[in-house]
Structure formats: C-alpha cells, structure tokens
Amino acid sequence: MAPKFKDGDVVASIPGSWVSWAHTFVAYAAFIGAFVVGVGLHYHKIVQNEHYGYPDEWFPSVSSTIGDRYPERSVFQVFIAITSGPRFALVALWFLLTDRPNTRLPKFVAGVGLFRTLTCGGWTYVTSTDDHDWHDIFMISYLVATLPWTLGCLVLSPPNPQAIQYRKIFAGAFFGTIVPLIYFFIQHKVHKVPGAYTTYAFFEWSLVLLDVAFDAVTAMDFKSLELVVRDVKGLSRGDKKRVADAALEKEKDRDMGRVFGRGFSWDEALDAIADVYNGFVFWSILTSLALLVWYFPLWHMGISGYEAFVMSTISPFFLGVRSLRTLVIRNIRIVHLLSLSGLLAWLVSGQELRLTTVGFAVWMGCLSWAAIFYAERTQPARLEARVAAFSLGLMLSSLAKYAFQTNNPIWPVVHSGSGGWNKLGLALAVLAVLRTSRRTNFSSTETPMQNMKGGSGLLTGLGLGGILFGMHSLLSDSSTMILWVWDGYPVRGPLSVPHGTITFLAMGIGLLLGFFRPELVRTWTSFGVASLGAGVLTCFSHWFGYSGAVVLTIYLVAITPVMFSHAVRFSPASTFGVGFLVYNFMVLFHVWVVAYAFVPGGPLVREHTDWVMATMMIEIGAGVFSIISSAPKRSSAKAPPPNPAARRIRSYYIYILIALQLLSVSVSYLRFPSYNYESYHPQDKLITAGIWTIHFSLDNDMWSSERRQRDAIKELELDVVGLLESDTQRIIMGNRDTSQYLAEDLGMYVDYGPGPNKHTWGCVLLSKFPIVNSTHHLLPSPVGELAPAIHATIEAYGELIDVFVFHSGQEEDPEDRRLQTEYLSDLMGTVNRPAILLSYLVTKPLEGNYNTYVSGRSGMRDIDPSDWDRWCEYILYKGMKRSGYARVSRGTVTDTELQVGKFVVGQSEGSDDLISEDNVPEGLRFPARFRGEGVRGHRYHVFDQPRYYA
C-alpha cells in the first residue's frame, strides 16, 4: 500500500504567489503583444471605425486589436491559452484560502471564477465574425460575472490591509471607468463625434488592465501558500525537505461577512426568489388592467362605463371587517392563487370577459398583498422581506418590459404569436405562491402593536396612494421618464436604451437606502429633495430634467419600506384601502389632463401634469407627516443590535437586486442599436414614406399589434414612416413605447415626438436615414385636444430632406383646425429644401383648409389631387419627384388605413400624369404581395392597385 502523501518526499515546491505573477504576466502579454503586432502591421486598419479613420481616430480599441486580423489575433489567442493554466490555479488557490466551515460563499465565488474563465475562452475563440450571437453571449456572461467575482473577493479577503486597499482601488477604478466608457461610446455611436472612439478605446484598455490588476493582488495573499509536489512511492530523488503545514488563523467576522458570508441557505434563497416573483406577477396584472380598460373608451371615443373596473383595487377596504380579515389571512394561499386568474385572461377571447377576469385578479391580488403586509406587522424582518419583494417585483416587471421592448410577456394582450410567455409565467406563478405560502403561520389573533402612539391611518393611506401612483406611473417602465425629457435631435439627454439601466440603478439605490438608512429617508429633508427632483423632472428637459427623475426614483423606492412598515400599525382599510382609492383617483387625474376633450370636467385640469405631480408629492408628504408624528422620542439607551436572522434574510433580496442590476446591463448591451441602417433601394435614390394611425397599438380584438405593424412596414419597404396616436406612456395605455420595438426590429432611427408630459396623443417618426435635427411642436388648440407635430431633417443620399409628421385636431373644433393649418403651412413654407408631410388633416380634398396646406403659402403639393376619397390621412411633398402612391387597407391592426408614397431624391417634381407599372423601373415599384386579397388583411384598396406618375 502506498504511503500517505505527507510521508512522501518533496520533489518540488512552488510559492503560491508565483501563480498570481504568472497569470498577470501572461495575461498582460496577450493584450500587449496583440497591441504591438497590430499597431506595427495594421495600424491604419485597426484605428478605422464605421465613421472615421486616421487622423480623427488614432488609438485602436481592444476589440479591433484582438479581433480577426492575422497575426495579432493568433498572438492573443496563444497567450490566452497559456493564461488558462495559471487562471484555473488562481481560482482554486483562492477557494482553498478563503473556504470556511458553515459558509457557501467561497464555493459560489469559486464557481463564478471558473465561469468567468470559461466564458473568457468563449469570446476569445468565438469571434463576432465566427458567430456574432454566441460571441455576445460569452462576452456579456463574462462582464456580468465580473461584479459577483469582484464583490465576493472583497468580502472574502484575508486580513491583509494592504491587499484589501489595493482591491478597493482597482475595483473602484474598474467600475468608475464604465461610466465614461459608455458616455464616449454613445458619443461615437449616436452622435458620431470625431475622436470619441479613440477616447473610448483608452477607457476600454483601462478596464482590461484594471481587471487583470485586481486579480494580481492575490499575490499578496498567496505568500502564505505553497504548491508542493510529493513522491509518495519514493521513485524520485526528492530532497526530503518537509514543508510546514501552517494553518491560517480564522478570520474574525466583519459586518459584510455576517451579512453575506454566513449560513447561506438555498431553501431561503428560493423563498426570496418566489416572493419576488409573486411581486412581479402582482405588478404585471395590475399594470395590465388599465390597458384593457383603455380598449373600450378608445373604441367608444368617450366614456364607455368599463372605466369602473379601475376600482378593482379597493378590495383592502373589506379588511376593515375583522371577521373577513381573519378569513382572508387564514386562507391567504387560496386568495393568492385566485389572483393568478389574471394570467389566464389571454385565453379569453371576448374583450369584456377578459377585462372582467383581470379585474377579478386585481381585486384578489390587492386583497392578498394588503392582508400579507398586515399579518406580518409583528415580524419586522418578514415584513421587510415582503415589502422588498413588492418593490423588487415592480423592478422585475419593468425589467421584463425593458427586455421585451416595453411589452410585459405575461400580459393578457400578448400571446405566443406576439411574444408572450403566458404559459411559463403562469406555471412559475403557481409554484411561487405554493412555495411562499407553504410555511405561512400568521397569527389568528389580533396582536396589538407596541408604541402605536401618534400618526394617522388616513394620512398614511394618502401617502400609500401617492407612492403607489408614483411607482406605477413613473417606474413601471424604465423609459417613461426618459421620454418626459426627450426633446428631439441632436440627442441632448438620455435614451431609452441604454440609459434605462440608470433608472434601474436608481431604484436599487433607493431600496438599499430604505433597508439601511430608514432614519434618513423619513425626514423632511429627504422629502424636500425629492419634491425638488419632481419639479425638475416636470419643468426641464434633457439630462438636467432626467437628474430630477433619478432623485425622485431613489426617493419613491426608498420611502416604500418606511411607509409600508408604518401603515401596518393601523387598520388595513384606513391605509391600504384608502391608499388604493387615492391611487385610483390619481390614475383618472393623470388621464383627464390629456383626455379632457372626451371626459366630464376635463377642461378644468387640461394640460396640468404639474398639478398631478404636485398632488402626488403632497399625498406622500401627508404620509411622511404621519410617520414623523408617530416616531418615538429619542432615548439615551443604545439601540439593540440587528437580528442575525433578519440580516441573513435581507441578504437574499440584495442578491436578487444585484442580479436584476446585472440583467439590466445585459439587456442594454443586447439592445444597443447598431446605427448602420440602409434604405431598401439606395441604387434608385428612393424614399418610400408612409403615414399610419396605429390606435395606440391595440388591435380590434384587444391584442398588442406592434408585430403586425412591423410586418406591414417591412413588407411595404418603408424607409420613412409617421405613426399617429402613438403615445402609450401612461398608466391607461400600459406605459409602453411601440416605437422602440419597431425601430430596433426594422433597423430605423426614431423620434418619439412630444413626450407623455406634453398632453398629446402622440406622433412618431421612424427613418432609415439619419435624423440630423428635429423639433417638436404643439400647434394652437384653444378648444380641443393638442395637435402634435415633428419637424425633422434627415440626410438621404447626400441631401437634406425635411419630414413633417402631424396630427390635426378633431372635426368638432373647426377653429382649432384653422389655426393649426396656418401654423403648419407657415412652418412648411419656411423650408427651402425638399420636404414630405405625413399627416392627419381632417379635411376634404380641394376644400377648406386643404387649400391652405396645398398652396403657395406652404409650397407643398398633394401626392394625388385626383384622390377625392380622403378625409384624415394625407401625404404632401415638394422639391423631389413623386413616383408612386398607394393606399393599403388596415386589416384588424387599427381603424385607419396606411398611405404610402414613393419619392426619388434629386429629380424634379414631375407631373400628375399617370403611367402604367410596366413603364416603372423595378426598384420603384410597390410590392406585388398586396395585390388582390393581399396578406393578413392588408391589400391595395380604393384604387385596388398602386398609382405611378410621370
């Protein structure tokens, strides 16, 4: 029998620090070697990008240096292969050094380290040219894993002050570098600033150097380790020198270690995940209710009666009855399962019944969550966990919309054919409810709260109502407040992608503040700062306006656990019941300010989003007053130490928060637009332009319609399209943005038009051509609804073309329409360049306002003066040849047809004489698939075929 290893002869011993130095040296050699070879052989090629080359760009990026060119790519790959050995050894040594009994964090960190190593090999050896999707998957996975690896190493660091200091420096510099990296990348990609990519490259190289340097710090910790090779059978000539088996002292617990590194339980972690998923389902169902309600007034063109379903949230009032409250709490699993009926609503074909199903689900959902909060009132740790799940559920719902271009995949307006994940969402929801309710042991008796002096249930209910409305109206979609501050091209503020991640980051910061600094959040100072942020968001645009949005976001999420913890002191009827009632009135209030022409009393609050915002903050202030007035007097006694069990439970929700932040970054990376768009027929210098009223992206059968819009736009080969009735960034429309999906899927630049705080029904411009400049206009509307317009300048085939997208006022308001006609005609008349108007004019051809739009005052011509059967949609033009015109039926997508015109840039306007399609070049013809019966209900109608002009 072979002797045990400790009895063998030592053949070799290697200091552990050598592993770190070998890893550092070879890793740097891979990047620096590729850089030297690339600069020496292909300098001008690797500094060239899609916009500029040398001398505007003079320093290569990491990706261009290690990319597809030989031999630098081979140099990089060879050294990275050599790096893998020390890398695996480094991860293993770190695990052996930090592993402790009764903790799983070292195992988790080691697993992350191995995962990073494997994904590094993935993006190294699978380039974007080989397989773009897999290259991105490996790269994103590597970047996402960097955060837990870095934080895990910091938490597990041995008591070496110098090493810890270096880790903090390198980690802080690494994450701090990401901000300017993203900024200069956007300057290059979006703004096309010369030299921006060179600056970006410096930050990119800094990330590489800092990443390797962070791991190089392990050399200080590995000095106490040796790698030993022993001959256990005596076959070698070992030096028989024994290596001392010195044991490391056990590290004393530190605060972070107590929170994150002790007693990790997958069972408790799964409970937290299920709890957050329950919150996600609640917010998904709640945010879908108003969207379904909106379908009915949309088709009735006024109050329909179905608006009463908005009141489905007031079920917590019934918890004021003690017997009912006890019944609900004892049967919380059943109540919660009944609330999942909303996830089955997509199977219901009738619109009224589908709305009823979701209304019932919201009723039960609000009842169950209010009961859960109240039942946990004597268990602060569990109550905090429930509130965290509620807030993180909102964040997950918003993140799901961010990943699915502002549509929630489990909404009842989507199905598998339109991107829905309804079946999976329902299955997970059932499992989540069963898991979180399996250990529910709420007391059946009414336990009085201690120190319940002061405060007011009614004022707290007002505060809850303001918070719920703020969370829903502003935070249920990450792009809502970004579109509040959007003001056209050139870009001077945040973009929905990638800056939606900032909104998620602000939500995360708010949750952490609510967890760790509630005494700061509940002060009047914090409320005042948040009120200032709300004012900045309401009154200003661009980055400054968005700074107010960030401040308000942090506060809304931070005050939530404080307000909810205070609310459970009172009867749930007076807090959650009143809160949801106030929330309902706020929902109607914020719809009334834009729908004033269709609702009773609407003119009184016309265009007063500022009133809505002020009312929300006043309501939250009422809740803050109740909190402060009930705060116990300061005591000289020392506060008791935090409960270790509560600290451990809190850590799981922080893990989930970190995971959601990483997901948001990944989604931003995947969705970041390429901006390398091409028109359909560049060889013919053709612009195919269309106008379509999309009815807020709800089709005739209450399904989300953006995918069928995309299909029609793509198959008609539209290079420029104006969309009307497009502003869906309100609660009643689901806080969506159809233009994001269309722009990304079709490869087009997009201008959302006047934002949701401008009180219009919206207009959007999508363009295959770069938008050089755009301005938004609110045309005179003294009586009726506001008329939005976009005036954009695009660069097409080397020429500047002006495009106008416009929605006129209603037929019932002739004076509004006259004033709007004069305003827009004068605006178009100031333009000396070729121009196209894509519009909804509400006039008859050759009559009334038509003769102002088509006149010497505007300089515009009608695309077809002989088309007498028009009333709403019109296409006008000047300064280029109109070669074709078609009218395409709407199908069931919306209530309005799609009009399309073809224009040739650089040619004179031509005549109104019609010619046959046989005399039209192939590239200027309309697609044949829309002839006859067409496709999906879309066909050439009115003329039954396109028209072409000489």
N, C-alpha and C positions, 0 to 999 in steps of 0.2 A: 504493500500500500504506500502511495506517495506521501511524503511528509506534508504537513500543512504549510501554507505559503510563508508564514512567519519564521519557519525553520530553515527556509532555503537561503542560498547565497545571493547577495545583491550583485546583479550584473551591471546595472546602470541606474542612476538616479538623476532626474531632471527637475530643476526648480520649477515650481508651478508658474512663476511669473514669466518663464520663457514662453509658455503657451500664449499669454497675452501679447508679448512682444512679437512673437511670430505672426499672430493674427493681425496685429496692427501693421507690421512691415509689409506683409504680402497683400493685404487689402489696399493699402496706400499705393503699392507698386502697381496693382491692377489699374487703378484710376489714373495715376500719374503717368504710367507707361503708355496707356492708350492716349492720353492727352499729348504727350511729347511726340509720339508717332503721328497722330492725327494732324497736329499743327505743322509738323515737318513735311508731311506728304500731301495733305488735302486742306490746307488752311482756309482758302477762299471758299471751298465747298462746305466745310463744316460750320462756318460762320454765317452762311447763307440761310435765310428762312423764307417763308412764303411771301413776305412783304419786302424785305430789304436784304442787302448783302454788304460786303465791304465797300466803302469805309464806314457806312452808317452802323453796321454791326461788325465788331472786331474781336469779340471773345466768344468761343464756342460753348454751347450748353453741354451738360453731361450727356444727355440723350443723343445729341448729334455726334459727340466724341466717341462714345462706346457703341454706336449704332451698327449700321450694316456695312460700313466700308472696311475693306481689307487693306492693310493688315491690323489696324488698330482694334477692330472687333476681336480678332483672334488673340491679340496680346491681352486684352481684357478678360476674355473667357479662360485663357490658360491660367492666369494668376488667380482668378476667382475660384477655379477648380482646386488650385493649391490651397487657397484660403479655407476651403471647406473642412479640411482636417483640423487645423487649429480652432476653427469655429465650433465644431462639434465638441472638441475637448474643452473649450472655454465654457460652453453651456453646462457640460457635465460637472466640471470643477465648481462652477458657481452653485449648482444644486447641492453638491456634497458639502460645500462650505456653509450654506445657509439653511440646510434641512434641519428641522427641529421636530421633536415629538408633538403630536396633537395639533399639527397645523398642516394645511394643504397648500398654502400659498406658494412655498418653494416649488412644489410639483407643478402648480399652474404656471408659474413664471418659467420654469424649465420647458414645459410644453410649448409656451409661446416662443421661447428662444429657438426650439427645434423647428417650429412652424415658420418663423422668420427665415431661418437658414434655407429651408426647402423652397419657400416662395422666392427667395433671392435667386436661387438656381433657376426657378421658373422664368422670371423676367429677364434673366441673363441669357439663357439659351433659347428662349422662345421670343424672338423679337417681334415688334409690331408688324414688320413685313411678313414674317412667317405666319402669324395668326394674331391679328390685332386684338380680338376679344380675349383670348387666353393671356396675352401679354398684359392687358389691362387688369385682368382678374388677379394675376400674380402680383403685379405692382401695387394695386390697391390693398390686397391682403397684407403685403409686406408693410405698407405705410400704416395701415390700421393696427397691426400688431405692434408697431413701434411704441405706441402710447402705453399699453399694459406692461410691455417689457421695461420701459424706462421707469414707470412708476413702481413696478414690482421690485426692480433693482434698488431704487431709492429706499423703499420700505424695508427691504431685507439687508441693507448694507451693514456689515460688521462695524463694531465701534471704532472706526478709524476716521477721526475728524478730518484729516486731510483728504482722504478718498471721498468722503461724503461731500466735502466742499467742492471738489472738482466735479463730482457727478451733478451737483446742483447747477454749477456754472455751465457745464456742457449741455445739460438738459434744458435749462432756461434759454440758453442761446439758440439751441436747436428749434424749440417751439416758437421763440420770438422771431426767428428768421422766416417762419412760414408766412407771417403777415405781409412783410414787404415782398416776399416771393410771389404771393398771389396777386398783390397790387400791380407789380410790374408785368406779370403775365397778362393781366387784363389790359394794361396799357398797351401791350403788344398786340394781343389777340383782338380786342374790341376796338380800341382807339387807334391802333396801327401807328403808334408813336415811334419814330426812328430812334434806334439805340436802346429802346426799352428792353428788348430781348437780351442785349448784352448785360444790362444791369440785372435782369432776371437770372442770367447764367451765373453771375457771381454769387448770388444767393443760393442757387441750386448747388454749386460746388461747395459752398459753405455748409449746407446740410450734409453732404457726403462726408466732409472732413469731421464735422461735429459728431456724426453718427458713429464713425469709427473711433473717434477720440473718447466717446462715452464708454465704449467697451474696453478701451485701452487702460482705463482707471483700474480695472480688475487686477492689473499687475501689482498694485499696492497691497491688495487683499490676498493675492496668491503667494506672497512671500512666505507665508506660514505653511505652504503645501509643497509636497514633492511627488513627482511621478516616479514610482520605483518599479524596476524590472527585476524579478527574483527567479533564480533557477531552483525549482522545487525538487528536482531529481539529481542535482549535482553533476550535470553533464557539461557545464561551462566552467570557465575559470573565474568565478566570481571573486570579488575582493573581500567577501565575508564581512564587509562593514555593515553594521546594523544601523538602520535609520530610526531615530527616536520617534515613538508614536505619541507625539504631543497632542493633547486634546485641547480644543478651543474652549475658552470659558463661555458659559451660557450667557447670551446677551440679555441684559435686563430689559424688561418690557418698556416700550415707549408708547406714546399716545397712538401714533399711526399703527403700530404693531398690534395694539389692543383692539383697534377698530377693524383692521383688515387682515391681520395675520393669524388670528386665533379662533379655533373652534369652527372653521368653515364647515357648513353642512349643505350638501346638495339638496336635501329634503327641504330645508328652509329656503334655499335659493329658488327652488321650483315653486314654492309657495309664493314668493315675491313675484316671480315671473307671471304666475297665474293671476295674481292680484292686479298687476299692471295691465295684463291683457283684459281683465274684466273692465278696468277703466277705459281701455281702448274701445271696447265694444260699446260701452255706455256713450262715449262721446261720438262714436260713429253713428249710432242710432239717433242720438239727439240732433246731430248736425244734418241728418237726412230728412228729419221731419219737416222743417221749414221749406226745404227744396221740393218736397212732394206737395206741400200746401200751395206753393207758388204756382204749380201747374194749373190750378183751377182759376184764379183771378187772371192768369196770363191768357187763358182762352176765353174767359168771360169778359175781358177788357174792363174789369172792375171788381167790386166786392162780390164774392161768389157764395159766401156762407161757410165754406170749408175752412176759412181762416180760424174758426173756433177751435180747431184741433191744436192750435198753438198753445191752448190752455191745458194740454195733456200733462204738463209738467207740475201742476199744482197738487198732485196726489199727496205730498207730505202734509198737507193740512189735516188729513184723516189721522195722522199720527198724534194729533192732539187729543184724540179719544183714547183713554188708557187701555180699554179692552182691545181695541183694534191695534194699538201699538204693540201690545203683548202678543197678539195673534200673529202679526207680521214678523216680529223678532223671533218668535219660536219657530216660524216656518219660513225663515229667510231663504233657504235653499230653493223652495218651491217658487217663492216670489221672484227670485233672481232668475231662475230657469224660464219663468213665464216672460220675463223681459227680453229673452232671446228670440221671441217670436218675430221681432223686427228683422232678424237675419233671414227669416223665411219669406219675407214680403216679396222678394224678387220672383218668387214662384207664382204670385197672384197676378193674374192678367188684368183684371178690372182695376181702373185707376182709383175709384172711390174705395174699393175694398183694400187695395194696397195701402192707401193712406190710413184707413181705419186700423189696419194691422200694425203699422208703425206707431200710430198714436197710442194704441194699447201698450205697445212695448215701451214707449217713453213713459207712460203713466206708471208702469210697474218698475221700470228702471229707477225713476226718481224716488219712488216709494222705498225700494230696497236699499239704495245708497243712503238716503236720509236715515233709515232705520239702522243701518250698519254704523253710521257715524255716531248716532245717539247711543246705541248699545255698547259702543266701545268707550264711552265717556269716562269710565273709571279705570281704564287701562291706557295711560298716556302713550306707551310705546306702541301698542297695537293701533291706537287712534292715529298716531303719527304715520304709521305704515299705511293705513287706509287712505289718508289724505295724500301721501306720497304717490300711492297707486293711482288715485284720482288725477293728480297733476301730471304724472308720467303717462297716464293713459291719453290725456289730451295731447301731450308731446308726441306719443307714438301715432296717434291719429293724424296729426299734422305731418309727421314724417312719412307716413304711408301715402298721404296726398302728394308730398314732395317727390317721392319715388315714382308715383303714378301720374305725374303731371297734373296735380291738383284734383284728381278724382280719387275718392276712397274706394278701394277694391271690394269692400263688403257692403257698399250702399245698395239699397233696393232699386236704384235707377241704372245699375250696371248688371251685366250677366257675363257668362263665359265668352260670348262673342264680342263683347265690348270691353274686355279687360278685367272682368270681375273675378274675384276669388271667393265667391259666396259660399261654396260647399266647404272649403278648407276653413274659412273664417267661422262658420257655424260649428264645425267639429271641434275646433280648438276652443271655442267659447263654452261649449258644453263641458269639455274636460276641465277648463279653468274654473268654472263655477263649482263643479263637483269636488275639485281639489281644495279650493279655498273654503268651502263650506263643510268639509268633512270633519273638521275639528272645532267648528263653531260651538261655543259653550257660553252663550250670552245668559246673563242672569235674568230670571223671570220676574224678579222683584225690582221695584224702583229704588235704586240706591241713591240717596241724596248726595249732591256734590258738596265738597268741603269748600269753605271760604267763598261762598257764592254771593258775596255782598256787592252791591253796585251793578252797573251795567243795565242794559235794556234789551230784551229779546226782539222788540220791534226794530230798534236801531241796528241791531246785529243782522236782522233779516234784510234791512236796506243795504247793509254792507255786503252781505252774501249776494244779493241781487246784482249789485254793481260789479262785483268780482266775476260772477258767472257770465254776465253780459260782456265784460271786457275780454274774458278768456275766449268766449265763443266768437265775438265779432272781430277780434284783432289777432288772436293766436291760433285759431283753428286751421289757418293756412299760413305758411311761412311767407308767402308773397303778398299778403293783403296790405300790410303797412308799407311794404316796398312800393307798391303801386299807388299808395297815397302820395308818396313823394316823387313819383315818376313825372317828368315834365318834358319828355321828348329828347331828340338827338341834337347835338352830341351828348353822350352819356355823361351826366354830372352827379350821379348818385348811385345807389346800389341797384343791382339787377336781381331778378327773381332767382336766377341761377348764375353764380354760385352763392350769392350773399344771403340766401335763405338760411344758410348754415349759421350766420351771425344771430339770426332770430332764435335758433335752437340753442346756441351758446348762451344767449341772454336768459332764456328760460331755465337752463341748467344752473346758471349762477344764482338766479332767483330762488330756485329750490334749495340750493345749498345755504343761502342766507337764511331762508325760513327754517332750515334744520338747525344751523349752528349759531345764528345771531338773531333770534326772535326779538330780543330786547331792543335791538337796533331797528328792526322792521316796524315795530308797533308805535314808533314815535311820530310826533307831528312833523319833525324834520324830514323823515323819510317820505311821509305823505306829501309834504310841500315840494320836495324834489320831484316826486312822481307827477304831481299836478303840473309842475313846470315842464316836465317831459311831455305830458299830454298836450299842453299848449303849443310846444314847439312842433310836435307832430301835426297838429291841426292847422297851424298857420304857415309852416315853411315847407319848402321842397328840398330835393337833392340830399346830400349827405347830412347837412345840418338838421333837416327835418327828420331824417332817419335816426339821428342821435337821440332825439326825443322818444322815438319808438323803442329804442333799446332800453332807455331808462324806464319807460313805462312797463315794458315787458318784464324786466327784472322785478319791479315792484309788484306787479299783478301776481306773479308766481310766488314771490317771497311772502306776501301778506296772506296767501291762501291757507297755509297750515296754521298761522296765527289766528285768523278769523274763524276757521272751522273749529279749532280747539276751544275757542271762546263760545262758539254757537251751541255746542253740545251742553253747555251749562243750563240752557233754557229749554222750554218745550219745543220739540221739532216743528210744531205748527207755526209758532211765532218766529222761528228762524228760517228753517228750510222751506216751509210753506210760503211765508211772506217773501223769502228770497227768490223763489221761482216765480211767484206772481209779479214781483218787481222786474225780474228778468224778462218776463213776457211783455210787460208794458214797454220796456226798453227796446225789445225786438220790433214791436209795432212802431215805436217812435222813430227808430232809425230807418224804417221803411217809409214812413209817412213823409220824411224830408225830401224824398225823391219821387214818391208816387202821389204827390199832393194833388195832381190833376185828376186822380181817379178815386180818392177816398174822402169821406166826410171830414171837414175841418182841416184838410191838408194844407190849404194856403197859409194857415196860421203858423205852421212850422216849416214852411217852404225853404229849402236850401240852408237849413240850420244844423249842420253836423256839429258845429261848435256848441250848440245847445245840448246835443246828445252827449258829447264828450264831457261837458261841464256837469251835466246831471249825473253821469256815471261816477265822476270823481266826488261829487257831493254825497252820493249814496255810500261810497266806500269810506268817505270821511265820517259819516254817521256811525258806521261800524267801528272805526278807529276810536271815535269818542267813547263808545260803549266799552271797548277794550281798556282804554286808559282809565276810565272812571271806575272800573272794577278791579284794577290792579292793586294787589295788597301793598300796604305800606312797607317801606324798606325796613329791613331788620338787620341788626348787627350780627345775627347768627350766620354762620358760614353755610352756604348752600350745600346740600348733600351731593356727594359725587355721582356722576352719571351711572345709571344702571348698566352693567356689562352686557346683560341680555338685550337691552334696548339698543345699545351701541352696535351689537352684532347684527340685529335685525335691520338697523338703519344702513349698515354697510352693504347689504344686498341691493337695496334700492339705489345706492350710489353706484354699485357695479352696473346696474341696469342703465342708469343715467349716462355713465361713461360709454356703454355700448351704443346707446342711442346717438350720442355725440359722434362717435366713430362712424356710425351708419350714415349720418347726415353728411359727413365729409366725403364718404364713399359715393353717395348719391350725387353730390355736387361734382365730383370728378367724372363720374359716368355721364352726367347730363351736360357737362360743359360743352357749349356749341363749338363746332369746328370753324364756322365762318368762311368756309371755302365753297360757297354756293355758286351754282351755274344755272343760267336760264335754259329753257327747253330747246330753243332754236337760235343759238348765238350766230350761226352761219348766215342766218337771214336777217339779223339785227331786229328780231321780232319781240315785241312786248304783248303778251296776252293778258288782258286785265279783266277782272270780274267784280261784280258787286252782289252781295248776298245778305239778306236779313236772316240771321240764324236763330232767332226766337229764344235767346238765352240758352242755347244748346240742350233744350229739352224737346224731343220729337213729339209727334202727335199721340204716341202711346206711352208717354212718360218715361222714355228711356234716354239716357245721355247719348248725344248724337255726334260727338266730335269725330269719331272714327268714320262715320259715313260722310261727314263733311270733308274729311281728308281724302277719302276715295274719290269724291266728285271733283275736288280741286286738282288732285293729281292727274286724274284721267282726262280732265279738260285742259291740262298743261298750262295752268295759270301761273304766270310769272309775278303778277301783282294782283292782290285781291283786297277789297274792302269788306269788312264784316260789320254789320249793324246789329243793334240790340245784343251787345256782346259783353256788357259789364256785369259779371256774375260774382263780384267780390263783395257780396253782402250775405248776411245770415239767410235771408229768404231765398237766395239763389245758390246756397251751398258754399259760399266763399271759394269759388273756382276761378280758373282762368283758362278757357279753351285755347287761347292763342298760344300758350306755352306748348301744348301738345302739337298743335298744327305746325308751329314754327320749327320745332325740333324734328318732327317726323318728315316734314316736307323739305327741310333744309332752306329756311327763309328767315330773313331779318323781320323783326316785329316791333311795331309801335302800338302799345296798348291804348293809346289815346288818353283823354281826360280821365283821371283816376276816380275811384269809387267815392272819394270825398268831394267830387265836383258836381254831384247830383244829376247825372245824365244816365240814359240807358246804354250809353257806350258806343264807341266806334273803334275799330282796329284796322291797322294797315299791315299786311304781310307782303314781303317783297323778296324776290330772288336777287335783286340788285341792292348794293349797299345804300343805306339811308344816310345821306350826308348831313341833312338837317331836317328837323321837324318842329313845328309849333302847334299847340293845341288852342282851340278857340271855342268859347261858349257864346253862341250867337244870341242876339236880342230875343227875349221871350218874356214880355211883360205879363202875359196871362197864363199861358200853357207851359208844358214841360220844356226844359232846357234843350237846346239843339247843339249837339257836339260836332266839332269838325277837326280834322287833321290836315295840316298843310305840310307836306313832306317834299323834300328834294332828293331824288335818287340819282345815282350815277349808272347809266345804262349805255354800254358800248362806247364809252368815252365821252358821252354827252350828259348834261344835267337835265333831268326831266322833273317837272313838278307834278305831284299827285295830290288830289284833294279827296278826302273821304268825308261825307256829310250826311247827317240825318236831320231832316226838316221837322218842324212842329206838326201838330195834328190838324186835321181838316176843320175841326171846330174853332180854331183860332186863326182866322184869316189875317188879322193884323200882325200877329207873331210871324206868320209865314212871309208877309210882305217885307217886314223889317229884315228878316233873315235872308231873303232873296237879295235885297240891296247890299247887305253886308258881304255876302259871299261873292256876289257879282263884282263888287268893287275889289275884293281881295284877289279874285282871279284876274281882274283887269290889270292889276299892278305887275303881273308876271309876264315877262317878255320871252321866256323860254317855252319850249313845247310843254303841254300840260294835259292831264287827264282828270276828269271829275267822275268819281264813283259815288253815286248819291241816291237818296230817298227824298224826292222833291214834293210829292203830294200836289200835283198839278196835271192838267190835261195838255197834251201836245198842242202847240201853236196857240195856246190861250193863256191869259192872265200872266202869272209870274214866269211862265215858260219863256215869254218874250223878253224878259229881263236877263234870265240865265243865258239864253242864246241870243246874244246881241253884241253890238259894238262895245257896249259898256264892259262886258266880260271878255270879249274876244273869243268866246267859245262857240263851237259848232256841235249840233246834235249828231250822234252816231248814225241815226237813221230818221230823218224828218218825216218819212212816209209811214213810220210805225205809229199808227193812231191809237192802238190799244194799250196805252200805258197810263199809269196814274202815280205809282210810287217810285219805282226804280228807274233811273236814267244814267246813261253814260254820255258825257260830253268830252270834247277834245279840241286841241288846236296845235298847230306847229309841226305836225307829222302826218304821215299817210295812214288813214283808217282803211284796212284791207278786208276786214270781216266783222260780222256781228251775228250773235246767236242768242236765243232765249231758251233756257233749259228748265224743264219742269222741276218742281221741288221734291217730288216723291213724298215720303212721310217724314222727312227730316225737319221741315219747318212749314210755315204758312206762306212763304214767299218764294217766287222763282229765282233763278240765278241768271243774270245777264252777263254776257261775255263779249268783249271787243278785242280785235287784233290790230296792232299798230306797228308800222315799220319806221324805225328811227332813221333820220337823215334824209327822208323823202318828203316831198311837198304833200299838202293835204289831199289833193286829188278831187274827184267829182263824186256826185251821189249816184252815178250810173251803175246799175247792177251788171255783173258778169257771171257767167256760169263757172262752176267749180273746175271744169276741165281746163279753164284758162288761168287757173291759180296754181302757182308753184306748190309742190308737195309740202314744203316746210311751212307754208302759210295757211294750210287747210285745217279745218276743225276735225276732231276725231270722228271716225265713222261709227264708232260703237254706240253713239247716242241717236242714231237714225232709227226709224221705225219704233219698236217698242222700247228701245234704249236698254239701260241697265239699272236695276234696283229702283225703278220708278222715275229715273231721270232720262228724259228724251228731249229732242228738239221739238218745241211746240210753238204755237201761234203761226209761224211760217212753215212748220214741220221740217225745216232744214235751215242750215246757216245761210246767211247772205254775204256776198262778196262784192267789192266795189272796185271800179276802175281807178 
